[in-house]
Amino acid sequence: MDPFVLVPLFIGAVFVLVIGTIAYQAVTGLAEWSRNNSLPVQAVPARIVAKRSDVRGGMSHSHSHMHSHGRVRTYYFTTFEMKSGERVEFGISDAEYGLLVEGDEGVLTYQGTRYHGFDRRPLRVTE
């Protein structure tokens, strides 16, 4: 085929793919936001069972050297276990991540996939 036909077709296909990906992300994000808004805010007894962080962006490996390209960001997650045994994981702020400890017990407040907070209960002393 003629390169003058192939190149515009390729560029058009990439453009459609990028726009399609952006549109898909927007629709799924809007659907999740809408679903969360339709659910009640719940406050349930829970225990922190795990914490993790995820570093994303900008790092590439080449020739045994680390090169930074762009912004690097750390995301923080905490897994809570409710009395029923169900576990849920939420993304939380770095400030709150530093205050929470695995094994903490308290009241988890959330709405669908949206985290609202965790209030620790004082530990019960048994005598």
N, C-alpha and C positions, 0 to 999 in steps of 0.2 A: 504494500500500500504506500501511497504517497505520504511522506513525512509532514507535508503541509496540511494533511487531513488528520493524520494520527495524533500530532501534538495537540491541536485544539480539542480533540476528543478526549485525550488523556487529561488535560487541564480541566475540562468540563466535568469529567468523572470524579476527579479529586475534589473539585468545588462542591458537587452534589453530595459526596461522601461527608465532607466537613460540615456542610449546612445540615445534612440529615442527622449527623451525630449531635450537633448543637441543639437541634429541634427535639430530638429524642430525650436528651438530658433535661431540657426545659419542661417537657411534658411530664416526664416521670417525677421530677422535682415538684412540680405544681400538684400532681396527683397525690404525692406523699404529704405535702403541706395541707392540702384540702382534707385528706383522710385524718391527719392528726387533729385538725381543727374540729372535726365532727365527733371525735372521741372525748370522753370525760377525763378530767385530770384525776389521776389516782394517787393516793398516798398509802403505801403498803409497807409492813415490816420487811426488812431485807438485811442481808449480810453481804459485805464485799468479799468476793471469792478470788478475784484476779484484777490486776492492773497491767496495762501494756502501753507502749508508745510506738508510733510508726513515723519514721523519718522519710519524707518524700521530696523529690525535686533535685535538680541541678547537679547531681554527682555522676561522673562517668569514669570508668576505668579504662586506661589505655597505657600500654607499655609499662605496667606496674606502677603507674602514678595516678594519684587522685586529682582530678580536675573539677573545679566548681564552675558550673555554667548556670547562672540564674539563681533564683531564690530557693533556699532549702527551708522546709517547714516541718515541725514536729506536731503530730496529732496525738492526743491522749485519750485512752479508753479505759473504762472500768466495767467489770462484770459484776452484777448483783444477783444474788440468789434469794428468791422469795420463799416464804414459809411452805408454799406448795411444792417447792423443789425446782420450779421453773427458773431458768437463768436468762437474763437480758443484759446486753452490753450497750453502753451509751458513750458517745463522744463527749468529753468534758473539757473545761478550760484548764490551762496549765496551772493556774493558781489553785484551783480546787483539787487537781491531781496530786499536788504536793501535800495537801492536808489530809487526804484519805489514805487509810492503811488497810491492807488485806486483813480480814477478820473483824473489822469494825461492824457493829450492828447499829441499826437505826431505822429511820423511815425514809423510804425512797419515794419521791414525787415525780411522776412522769405523765405524759399524754401521748399515747401511741409510741412513736419512735423518738419523741422529743423529751429530753431530760430537763427536769425543772430543779432538782436539788436532792441532797441527802442530808438529813439531820441525824447526827449520831446520838444514840442514847447512852447515858452513863452506864458503865458496867455494873452488873448486880453483884454485890458481895454476899457470898453464902457463908453462914457461920455454923 
